[in-house]
Amino acid sequence: MPENRWPGSIELGKRIAEQRKKVGVSRQELANLANIDVSNLSRIENGSGNPGFYTIIRIAACLGIDPGPLVSGIGLDQIPPSEGVLTAREWASAQRAERRARSHQA
């Protein structure tokens, strides 16, 4: 699998393509409706694109669906790793540990 194709991107693209076909519009038609380049939509559907939040919202709106089902279940383990990204729970735990360590040093 090429480095820029991650499971989450592939799944998102598959879901968009399925919905587009279900609605009965071509890639070109959906791209025009969503005001994005057809080559960008093609990359998204093939799992090699990295659409931003607003692009996903526009695509979903043009398909007449809520964006939730397009991204539901796609977790951090399915997207490119990002150094230093923590969940809120991990961050809060680290902050508590740091405060405890400082209070023991004083």
C-alpha positions in Angstrom: 0.0 0.0 0.0 1.5 3.4 -0.9 2.4 5.6 2.0 -0.4 8.1 1.4 -3.2 5.5 1.4 -4.3 4.8 4.9 -7.2 2.5 5.9 -9.3 5.5 7.1 -8.8 7.4 3.8 -9.6 4.3 1.8 -12.8 3.7 3.9 -13.9 7.3 3.6 -13.4 7.2 -0.2 -15.3 3.9 -0.5 -18.2 5.4 1.5 -18.3 8.5 -0.6 -18.2 6.5 -3.9 -20.9 4.2 -2.7 -23.2 7.1 -1.8 -22.5 8.9 -5.0 -23.4 5.9 -7.0 -26.5 5.3 -4.9 -27.6 8.9 -5.6 -26.8 8.3 -9.3 -24.4 11.1 -10.1 -21.1 11.0 -11.8 -17.8 12.0 -10.2 -17.8 15.1 -12.4 -21.3 16.0 -11.4 -20.6 15.6 -7.7 -17.3 17.5 -8.0 -19.2 20.4 -9.7 -21.9 20.4 -7.1 -19.4 20.3 -4.2 -17.2 23.0 -5.9 -14.1 20.8 -5.9 -11.9 19.6 -8.8 -12.9 16.2 -10.2 -9.3 15.1 -9.8 -9.5 15.9 -6.1 -12.7 13.9 -5.8 -11.1 11.0 -7.6 -8.2 11.0 -5.2 -10.6 11.1 -2.3 -12.7 8.2 -3.6 -9.5 6.2 -4.3 -8.2 6.7 -0.8 -5.2 8.8 -1.7 -6.8 12.2 -1.0 -6.9 14.0 2.3 -10.1 16.0 2.3 -10.5 18.8 4.8 -13.5 19.1 7.1 -15.4 21.6 4.9 -14.9 19.4 1.8 -16.4 16.4 3.6 -19.3 18.5 4.8 -19.9 19.9 1.2 -19.7 16.4 -0.3 -22.2 15.0 2.2 -24.6 17.9 1.7 -24.5 17.4 -2.1 -25.2 13.7 -1.6 -28.1 14.7 0.7 -26.7 12.8 3.7 -25.3 13.7 7.1 -21.5 13.6 7.2 -21.5 11.3 10.2 -21.8 8.0 8.4 -19.0 9.0 6.1 -16.5 9.2 9.0 -18.1 7.0 11.7 -15.8 4.4 13.0 -12.6 5.8 11.5 -10.2 6.1 14.4 -6.7 7.3 15.1 -5.3 3.9 14.3 -6.6 4.3 10.7 -5.0 7.7 9.8 -1.4 8.8 9.4 0.4 9.1 12.7 1.0 12.5 14.0 3.8 13.0 16.5 2.6 14.2 19.9 -1.1 13.7 19.3 -2.9 12.7 22.5 -6.5 12.0 23.4 -8.0 14.4 25.9 -7.9 11.6 28.5 -4.2 11.0 27.8 -3.4 14.7 28.1 -5.3 15.1 31.3 -3.6 12.1 32.8 -0.2 13.5 31.8 -1.1 16.8 33.4 -2.1 15.2 36.6 1.1 13.2 36.8 3.2 16.3 36.1 1.4 18.2 38.9 1.9 15.3 41.3 5.6 15.2 40.4 6.0 18.9 41.0 4.2 18.8 44.3 6.5 16.0 45.5 9.6 18.0 44.5 8.5 21.0 46.6 
